[in-house]
């Protein structure tokens, strides 16, 4: 194997490693955004439930 071929293999390996790392970072960021969206949906659901119960039983949220 020539030195140029060896350097080419190293740079290909490094390029593939960087692509995998970038893909992994993108997946992590996507999961973080999805987690935030789900958290906000849950908060909205809890608020809607409390609001509905308060409509049927005034001061429902203050009964704890």
N, C-alpha and C positions, 0 to 999 in steps of 0.2 A: 504494500500500500504506500502510495506516495505521500509526502507531507501535506500536499495540497488536498488530497482526498481525505486524509485524516482531519484536517481543519474544516473541510466541507461537512464531514459527518458530525463534528462537534457543533458547528453552527446550525445544522439541521436539528440536532438534538435540542440545542438551546432554544431554537425557534419553536419547536413543538412544545417544550416545557413552558415557555412564555405564553403560548396559545392556550394551554391547559389551565395555567394560572389565571389568565384573563377570563376564560370561560367559568372557572370556579368562582371568581370574584363577581361576575355578572349574575351567577345563580344565587350567591349569597345575598347580593343587593336586591334581587327579585324577591327572595323569601322575606327579607326585611320589609319591603314595601307591602307584600301580601299580608304579613303579620300586622302591620300598622292599619291596613284597611279592615282586616277582620276585627281588630281591637275597637276601631271606630264603629263598626257595624254592631258589635256587642253592646257598646255604650249606648248607641241609639236604641237598640232593642230594650235595654233596661230602662231607659228614660221613657220610652213609649209605654211599657208595662206599668211603670209607676204613675204616669200621667193618666192612663186608662183607669187604674184602680182608684186614683184620687177623684176621678169624675164620678165613680160609683160610691165611693166612701170618702167624703171630704176629710182632709187632714190625714189620709192614709200614710203618707210619707213621714208623718210626725208620730206615728204610733209606736215606734221602736222603744 
